Amino acid sequence: MSPHLQRFAPADGAFYAYADIAHLTDDSMAWTYRLLADTGVALAPGIDFDPAGGHRWVRFSFAGAADEMTGALGRLERWLNLP
């Protein structure tokens, strides 16, 4: 597993993951807007859930069709230039 994908908060729900993106940005709001504009993939900025510390976190929602989730993760992977 990539070292960048190792910091996730424990899952408290069936369809969400809260991920640390501090290695990518310290402004989750701007980062998620840029991601959406570039790829069409929408993530929730962490500041929506934690105004004090969420600026380096994002929330993924997997509450969609499996093929849509697969496509979105592929676009995210390419945008991040992951191997």
Phi, psi and omega in degrees: 000139179300139178298339179284346184254016186267346183256095176234141174288150178303139181285120177259354180224171186279339190236010186233149171224135180251115189242139176282122178242025182302332179285350180252328185194164170241018179221084185297330179295306180298320181297316181290325175297317179295317177302313181298314181297321184279328190234342187081006179266126180254125172239154177271129177293144182299334180295342175293337184248338182213088184300333182277319186237000186279001182292352178240022181226154172225157177244127174267140171244131179248032182267060179211183178294145183303319181292327176292319179294318179298315178297317180296318179294325176296317178295320177297316180300314179295319179298323179275355181059042179278145180291000000 
